[in-house]
Amino acid sequence: EFLRDRAQEILELMGNTEAAFHTEASALRGHITIGCGETVAMDQIAELLAELHRQHPEVQFHTHSGDADMILDRLDKGLADMGLLLGPLRQEKYDYLNLRQKDVYGLLMPRDCELARQEAVNIDQLKSLPLILAEQTFFGHQDLDWCGKDALHVVATYNLIYNATFLVERGIGYALCLARLVNTKGRNLAFRPIAPELSVDLYMVTKKYQTFSPAVKSF
């Protein structure tokens, strides 16, 4: 399994490297690989990619969705050109481009529950609820000073929010997540923001001193 994983990484690196050298003056080619956390800011990135695609239709795009640990691991191994991540996340070996956008936290809950009658959920109310947290939050990768993790009753964790929506519908707990990630239409789900507002900034992250391919440079 170790050798298989390494072989897959080597082949992917070889493919990306070869593609970078296939660029001709008349036509930009190659690959752009982005590791993405779950965020609606991906819509802004997709708009930029669409514009680049119109100008250079032979450039291929690859996205890998996951948490910060997975994305940074791919950056370290050269398997991603850049990562779209939620802040604050500061390590000296990376460069950070602030996208001047923010994601807002809220609580995903059953539509027919008592809490759904409120327009917002107060931070203090979280302490009395069975919560479903993102793994990054639960294992300390994101700051919980606004509430104090020890004061929370955590019943489950999730990596990506989609599967957690079914736990919420079944009444297992309330999922702390970012706004606009879950389509609640037609499901027994409702989203309510946290009050006062909890938000995180968004960053495009790259390795320091990284040499980009022509396609990535163009992006």
C-alpha positions in Angstrom: 0.0 0.0 0.0 2.9 2.4 0.8 4.5 1.7 -2.6 1.2 2.0 -4.4 0.6 5.4 -2.9 4.1 6.6 -3.7 3.8 5.2 -7.3 0.5 7.2 -7.7 2.2 10.4 -6.5 5.2 9.8 -8.8 3.0 9.2 -11.8 0.9 12.3 -11.1 4.0 14.4 -10.7 5.5 13.1 -13.9 2.3 13.8 -15.8 2.1 17.4 -14.4 5.8 18.0 -15.2 5.5 16.7 -18.8 2.4 18.8 -19.4 4.2 22.0 -18.2 6.8 21.5 -21.0 4.3 20.9 -23.7 3.4 24.6 -23.9 3.8 26.1 -27.3 3.8 29.8 -28.1 0.6 29.6 -30.1 -1.4 27.6 -27.5 -1.1 27.5 -23.7 -1.5 23.9 -22.4 -0.9 22.1 -19.1 -2.6 21.4 -15.8 -3.8 23.5 -12.9 -4.5 21.6 -9.7 -6.3 23.2 -6.8 -6.9 21.7 -3.4 -10.2 23.1 -2.0 -11.8 23.3 1.3 -15.6 23.4 1.4 -16.5 27.0 0.7 -18.8 29.0 -1.6 -15.7 31.1 -2.5 -15.0 28.3 -5.0 -17.6 30.0 -7.2 -15.2 33.0 -7.5 -12.3 30.7 -8.4 -14.5 28.9 -10.9 -15.3 32.2 -12.6 -11.6 32.9 -13.0 -11.0 29.4 -14.3 -13.9 29.8 -16.8 -12.3 33.0 -18.2 -8.9 31.2 -18.5 -10.6 28.3 -20.2 -12.2 30.7 -22.8 -8.7 32.1 -23.6 -6.8 28.8 -23.4 -9.2 25.8 -23.9 -6.4 23.3 -23.9 -5.5 23.9 -20.2 -7.0 21.2 -17.9 -8.2 21.9 -14.4 -8.1 19.4 -11.5 -9.8 20.0 -8.1 -9.4 17.9 -5.0 -11.8 18.6 -2.1 -10.8 17.9 1.5 -9.8 19.4 4.8 -6.8 21.6 5.4 -4.5 18.7 6.3 -5.2 16.9 3.1 -4.7 20.0 1.0 -1.4 21.0 2.7 -0.2 17.5 2.3 -0.8 17.7 -1.4 0.9 21.1 -1.6 4.0 19.7 0.3 4.2 16.7 -2.1 3.8 18.9 -5.2 0.5 17.3 -6.1 -1.4 20.6 -5.9 -0.3 24.0 -7.3 -2.4 25.9 -4.7 -4.9 25.4 -2.0 -8.1 27.3 -1.1 -8.3 27.3 2.7 -10.1 28.9 5.6 -8.0 31.1 7.9 -6.5 31.8 10.2 -3.8 29.3 9.2 -0.3 30.5 9.3 2.8 28.4 8.6 6.1 30.0 7.5 6.6 27.6 4.6 3.5 28.9 2.7 2.5 32.2 1.0 -1.0 33.4 1.6 -3.2 35.5 -0.7 -6.2 37.0 1.2 -9.2 36.7 -1.1 -11.0 39.5 0.8 -14.0 37.2 1.4 -15.3 35.5 4.5 -17.3 32.5 5.3 -19.9 32.7 8.1 -20.6 29.9 10.6 -24.1 28.7 11.5 -26.0 25.7 12.7 -27.7 23.1 10.5 -30.7 21.6 12.2 -34.0 19.8 11.5 -36.5 22.1 10.0 -39.2 20.9 12.5 -37.2 21.5 15.7 -37.8 24.2 18.2 -34.5 26.0 17.5 -35.5 26.5 13.8 -38.1 29.1 15.0 -35.3 31.5 15.9 -33.7 33.8 13.3 -30.2 33.1 14.8 -28.6 30.9 17.4 -26.8 32.5 20.3 -23.3 31.2 21.0 -24.3 30.3 24.6 -27.0 28.0 23.3 -24.4 25.8 21.6 -23.2 24.6 25.0 -26.6 22.8 25.7 -26.9 21.1 22.2 -25.6 17.8 20.9 -23.2 19.0 18.2 -21.7 17.6 15.0 -18.3 19.3 14.4 -15.9 19.3 11.5 -12.9 17.2 12.2 -10.6 20.2 11.9 -12.6 22.0 14.6 -12.8 19.0 16.8 -9.1 18.1 16.7 -8.0 21.7 17.3 -7.0 22.9 13.9 -9.5 25.7 14.1 -9.9 28.1 16.9 -12.7 27.5 19.5 -11.9 30.3 21.9 -15.3 31.9 21.1 -16.9 29.1 23.1 -14.4 26.7 24.6 -14.3 23.2 23.2 -14.5 21.6 26.7 -17.9 23.2 27.2 -19.4 21.6 24.1 -21.3 18.3 23.9 -19.9 16.7 20.7 -21.8 13.6 19.4 -20.2 13.2 16.0 -17.6 14.7 13.6 -17.5 15.0 9.8 -14.9 15.5 7.1 -17.1 17.0 4.4 -20.6 18.3 5.3 -22.8 16.3 2.9 -22.8 13.1 4.8 -23.4 15.0 8.1 -26.7 16.3 6.7 -28.2 12.9 7.1 -27.1 12.7 10.8 -28.9 16.0 11.3 -32.1 14.9 9.6 -32.1 11.8 11.8 -31.9 13.9 15.0 -28.5 12.8 16.1 -27.3 16.4 16.5 -26.8 19.9 15.2 -24.0 20.5 12.7 -21.8 23.5 13.0 -20.9 24.4 9.5 -20.5 27.3 7.0 -23.3 29.1 5.3 -24.6 28.3 1.8 -22.9 24.9 1.6 -26.0 22.8 2.1 -29.1 23.0 -0.1 -31.9 22.6 2.5 -34.8 22.9 -0.1 -37.0 19.9 0.0 -35.3 18.3 3.0 -36.0 18.4 6.8 -33.1 20.8 7.2 -32.8 24.5 8.2 -29.7 26.7 8.6 -29.5 29.5 11.2 -26.5 31.8 11.6 -24.6 32.2 14.9 -25.0 35.4 16.8 -22.8 37.3 17.3 -21.4 36.5 13.9 -18.6 33.9 13.6 -16.6 34.1 10.4 -13.3 33.1 8.9 -11.3 34.7 6.1 -10.4 32.8 2.9 -6.9 32.4 1.5 -5.2 31.0 -1.6 -2.2 29.2 -0.3 1.0 28.2 -2.2 4.4 26.9 -1.2 7.0 29.5 -0.7 9.6 29.8 -3.5 7.5 27.5 -5.7 8.2 27.6 -9.5 4.9 27.6 -11.4 4.2 26.1 -14.7 3.1 28.5 -17.6 -0.6 27.5 -17.1 -0.5 28.1 -13.4 1.3 31.4 -13.9 -1.4 32.5 -16.3 -4.1 31.7 -13.8 
